[in-house]
Amino acid sequence: MAWLEVFRTAARLGSFTAAGERLGFTQSAISRQISTLEGEFGAPLFDRLARGVRLTEHGRALLPHAEALLDRLDGTRRELSALTELSLGRLRVGAFDSANAALVPAALAAFRTAHPGVGISLTEGLSAELLDRLRDGAIDLAVVAAYPEHLYDTELFELRPLVEDPVLVALRPDHPLAERSSLRLADLAEEHWIAASRHPESTLLAACVRSGFRPRIEYEVAGWTAKLGLVAAGFGVTLIPALAARAARPDLALVPLHPEDTPVRLVRTATLRGRTAPPAVTAFLPHLSTAAAPAERARPDARP
């Protein structure tokens, strides 16, 4: 491409000497590069005249193609530079539901303010599903959660700690236990429970089983809005991750569990190991960390 730039400049200026001055080369260097290009195409491109140079028929045929190629290359450079500078590009994020309650939207809002030219897409799903999408190239970054006893493939995925997400108890404000500073799960053994499944082992209520009782699940609903609506209406209690609690309705009491009873999810960011992350992902990660800071400070065992 450098040869084509020399050719175009010499054609426009009609002089190897003037082209060299424009491009920072000597006249002899320009002449050698043109000769090399003529050898490549097997035809003379310039007539060397007493005063300057003039395109031959072959040179006139080459010029529009050279200009088109150089203009396309210049456009490509500008586009690549824009990706690096984040004046355009895309950010494809996947996150689990409670991370989408407040954490991820706050980070996306800050990123959009900083980089308005970057297109943003957000996919919600279970953590394992999001890692499948990441592996298949459908998203660039996943925000996933796991418990210490069930972690993900660190050979395939680059997992970075984001925040630890403890679980709280959601009760009506007039519930007898609502004023407690913390609760043991055993304190709730006689309560009616609201959960995503009637099989507690597959939900947050597995912690109740580990504490020695099977919770009495009266209502089975999947979404946090429905769960908390039932709690507010007095139909029972539920467990809610702290991340989801950041967007909880105000007419509820959210009480921490005793540290020995608290299930803690490990929230991580995930990218494919060994792959170069898009510039938008690299720029987005600090916004996620900033958005996660309030949740980290709110942990029951967090130090001031």
N, C-alpha and C positions, 0 to 999 in steps of 0.2 A: 504493500500500500504506500510506502514511502516513495517508491519509484513513480507511482501514479501521481502523487502530490508534486514531485519535481516536474513531471511531464506537464501537468495542468498549469503550474505556475509559469513554466517556460513558454507554453503556448499562449497564455494570456498576456505575458509581458513581451514576447517576441525576442527574448534575449536570454542566453544562458548566464551572462554576467549579472543582469538584473534579477534573474531568478535566484542566483546564489546570494545576492545581497538580501533579498527578501527572506530566504530560508536559512541564512547563516552558513552557507557553504561557499567554497571557492568556485570560480568558474570551471576549473578543471574537474572538480568533484562532480559538478552538475553534468558536465560533458560525459564523464565516465558512467554515471548512472543512466543517462539517456542512451548511451551506447549499449549498456547491459540490457535495457528494456527493448531496444531494437533487436538485439540478438534473441531475446525471449520470443518476440513476435515474428522474427524472421523477415522484417521489412524496415526500410528507413521511415522514421517518423518526422524528421525535420530536414529541410534543406538548409545547410550552413551557408549563409550569405556573408558578403563583406561587412554588412552592418546588421547584425542580429541573425535570427533564424525564422523560418516560416514552415508551417505544417505542410507535409506531403499529403497526398490523397489518403494514404494509410493513417497518417496522424489525424487528419480531419475525421476519419471514421472512428478512430479510437476515442477522441476527445469526449463526446457525449457519454460514452460508456464509463470512462474514467471519472467524469464529474458525477454521474449517478452513483457509482460505487463509493466514491469519497463522501458524497452527501449522505448516503445510507450509513456508512461507517461513523460519520459525525453524529448522526441521529442515534445510532446505537450507543456511542460513548455517552451522549447526553442522557439516554434512558438508564444506562447502568449507573451513571453518576447520581441520577435522581433516586434510584433504588438505595444506593449507599447513603445518600443524604436524607432519605425518607420523605422526599417531596412527592413520591408516588410509591406504589407497591401494594402489598396485601398482608394482612395479619389474620390467620385462620386459627382460632382458639377453640378448644373443647374443654368443658368443665362439668363436674357433677352438680346435681341440683342445688344443694345448700351453698356451694361456692358461688353459684349464680344468684343467690339471694342478695348479696351486698358486695362481697369481696371482688369478684371479677368485674361486675359493672362499674365499681369505683375505679378500678385500675384501667378499664377500657376508656372511661370518660377522661381520665387524666392523659392517657396516651393520645386520644383523638384531639384533645386541645393542643398537645405538643406537636402532633403530626397529622393535620387535617387532610392531607392529600393521600393518606394510606387507607385503602379499603379494609373494612373490618367485617369478619363473619364469626358467629358464635354458635357452637353446637353443644347441646346438652345430652348427657347420657350417663350410664353407669361407668365407673372407672375402667373396668375391663374392656367395655365396648370402645371407650375413647382411645385406649392403647391400641386396639385393633385398627381404628381409623388412622392413628398416628403412623403405625407400621405400614399401612396401605397408601400413605401419602395424601389422605383426604384432609388432614389438618396438620398444622406446623408445630403446635404446642398443646399439651394436655395438662389440665389441672386435675389431679387424681388424689384419691384418699385410700388409705389402707390401715389396718390395725397391725401392731408390732408382730403379731403371730402370722400375718399373711401379707408379705411384701411382694413386689413385682420383679420381673426379670431385669436385673441390672446389667446383664451382658448385652441385651438388645436396646435398653432404654437408659438414657442419662437422667437420673432422678435427683432433683435438688430439693432440699428441705425448704418449705415455705412457711408453715405454721403448724402447731399442734392444736387440734380442735377437740376440746373436752365437751362432754355431754352435760346438759342441764335438765332439770325437771320443770315442766310447764304445768302450772296449777292456776285455778281461779284465785284472784286476790283475797277472797273471803275463805279460802280453804284453811283449815286449822294449822296446817304446816307451812303456809305461805310466808310467814314472818321469820322462819328459821334462817340462820345464816348459812347453813348447809344441812344436807340430809344424807342419811344412810339409806340404801335401797331397801333394807329390811323394814324401815319406817313406812314403806309404801306397799308392803306385802298384801294388805287387804283392800287396796284401791282397785277401782275399775280402770282398765288401761285402753288406750287408743294406739293402734300400731298399724304398720303396713301389711302385716301378715299375722294369721293366727298361730303361726309357728314361731315362737319367740327366738329360737336359735338362729333364724335367718334375718333378724332385725337387731336394732340397738338393745332390745329387751333381753338379748342373750346374757347381758350383764346381770339381770335379775336371777336367771337360772344359776349363774356362777355364784350368786350371793345366797343361794339355798332355797329359793321359792320359784314357782312357776306363776307368772303374772296372769291375772284374769283379764283376758283381752275381750272386751265387749264390742268394740267397733273396729272394723278393718277398713282403713282408707290409706291411700298412697301419698297424696300431696300434703305438704306442710300447711297450706292454707286451710284445708279441710280438717286436718288434725287439730290445729290450734283453734279453729272455729268450734269444734266439739268440746274442747277443753273450756273455752270461754263460756259456752252454754251450760257447763256443769255436768257433762256426760262422762268425765273421767280425767285422768292425767296422762301425760306422755313424756317421753324423752326427746330432747331436741338438741342437735349439735350447736355449739356456740356460733358457728358461722351463719346458720339459718336463723338463730335467735337475734342477730343484728337487724333483721328485717321483720321481727315479730310484731304483732299488734300490741298496742299499749295496754289493753285491758287484761293482761295476764301477769302472773308472778313467775319469774324465772329464778329458780333456786339452784345453786351449785350442789353437786354431790360431794361427799367426803372423798378425798384423794384416793383412798383405798378402793372405793367403789366406782370411780369415774372411768368409763371407757374413753380412751383418747385416740382419735384418728390422727394419723400422720398425713398431713396434706403436703403433696409434692408437685413440683412442675416436672414434666416429662418431655424430652425430645429424643430423637433417634440417636443412639450412640454412633460416633464416627461420621456423622453428617454435619456439614457446615450449616449452621442455623441461618435463616434469612435475617437480614438486618432488622426487620420489624420485630422479630422475636427477641433479638438481643436487646433492643430498645424497650420492649414491653416488660421484660423481667423486673427491672427496678420499680416500675409502677405497681406490679403485683406485690413486691416486698413492702412497699410503702402502704398499700391498702391492707396488707395483712398485719401490720404493726399493732393496730388497736386490738385485734383479736388476741395477739400474743400477750399484750399487756393485761388483758382481761382474764387470762388463765388463772385458776384458783391458786396454783403454785408459783405464779410468776413473781419474780423479785422486783421491788421498786428500783 
